[in-house]
Amino acid sequence: MTQPETSRSSGLGDLEPGTRQRAQLSVRIADIAWSTLCVVVALWALWSSLGALRGTATWGYCAVTWILLAVALTVRVLTVRRRARK
């Protein structure tokens, strides 16, 4: 009798160099990093805005956080668009 073949799941597969999954991994990690950065800066901007309204933080500090958020979101959108064109 022969041994039954074990079925492999069709999940990620091997992450060996040169495979398609390996190339997608770096893109996915970059997506997670940019998304996390945008969320953290957005929370920071909201927190500084509330502080400025309450009088515990300065408006200049608040403006800098909103500028940083705008820059981070712009770079995020540009990278997604550039990747879609390829």
C-alpha positions in Angstrom: 0.0 0.0 0.0 1.1 3.5 -0.6 0.9 6.2 1.9 -1.7 8.9 1.4 -0.5 12.2 0.2 -0.7 15.0 2.7 -2.5 17.9 1.3 -0.7 21.2 1.8 -2.7 24.3 2.6 -2.7 26.9 -0.1 -1.8 29.6 2.4 1.3 31.8 2.2 3.7 29.1 1.1 7.4 29.2 1.4 9.0 32.6 2.0 12.2 31.7 0.2 14.2 34.4 -1.6 12.8 35.1 -5.1 9.3 33.8 -4.4 6.2 36.0 -5.0 5.2 35.8 -1.4 8.7 37.1 -0.3 8.2 40.2 -2.6 4.8 40.8 -1.2 6.0 40.6 2.3 8.1 43.7 2.2 5.2 45.6 0.6 2.8 44.4 3.3 5.3 45.4 6.1 5.6 48.8 4.6 1.8 49.2 4.5 1.5 48.2 8.1 4.3 50.7 9.1 2.8 53.6 7.2 -0.7 52.9 8.5 0.6 52.7 12.1 2.5 56.0 11.6 -0.6 57.7 10.3 -2.8 56.5 13.1 -0.2 57.5 15.8 0.3 61.0 14.3 -3.5 61.4 13.9 -4.0 60.6 17.6 -1.2 62.9 18.5 -2.8 65.7 16.5 -6.2 65.2 18.1 -4.6 65.1 21.6 -2.7 68.4 20.9 -5.8 70.0 19.5 -7.7 69.2 22.6 -4.8 70.5 24.7 -4.7 73.7 22.8 -8.4 74.2 23.3 -8.1 73.6 27.0 -5.1 75.9 27.2 -2.6 73.2 28.3 -0.7 73.2 25.0 0.3 75.8 22.5 -1.3 76.3 19.1 2.1 76.1 17.5 2.6 72.6 18.8 -0.9 71.7 17.5 -0.1 73.1 14.1 3.1 71.1 13.8 1.3 67.9 14.5 -1.3 68.6 11.8 1.4 69.4 9.3 3.2 66.1 10.2 -0.1 64.3 9.7 -0.7 65.9 6.3 2.9 65.0 5.2 2.5 61.4 6.4 -0.9 60.9 4.6 0.4 62.5 1.4 3.4 60.2 1.3 1.1 57.2 2.1 -1.2 58.1 -0.8 1.6 58.7 -3.2 3.2 55.3 -2.5 -0.1 53.5 -3.0 -0.7 55.3 -6.3 2.9 54.6 -7.5 2.5 50.9 -6.6 -0.8 50.7 -8.5 0.8 52.1 -11.7 3.4 49.3 -11.7 
